[in-house]
Amino acid sequence: MNALNEALVTVHARIITVAAVPNPSPDFSGPGVGALQAIANVVFAIVLILGVIGGLIAAGFIVVGHVSSNGRVQKAGIIGVLSCLAGVAVAGSIAGLINWGQSLHVA
């Protein structure tokens, strides 16, 4: 019980420390910000392209599994398509998620 109490006190202290940090005001006018933005755009495009390619491959697995009456391959294809859709949805909404996170008033 004593170890649990110490762990709770430690977690509480860390939460208070995080909550006490003032809201930062980011400055996006520094050197190299344009290059970082370009890199982020390229990475975003690559993620979307790979998601679409993976979805097409997974759809092919669904077709092959259906034609060959192999339910295991077909289920793997369905999971692959759903995973690619989820990945593309998260990648596409990441900017909105970041803006939503910044709008939260934690402190």
Buried (B, 14 or more C-beta within 10 A) or exposed (E): EEEEEEEEEEEEEEEEEEEEEEEEEEEEEEEEEEEEEEEEEEEBEEBBEBBEEBBEEBBEBBEEBEEEEEEEBBEBBBEBBEBBBEBBEEBEEEEEEEEEEEEEEEE
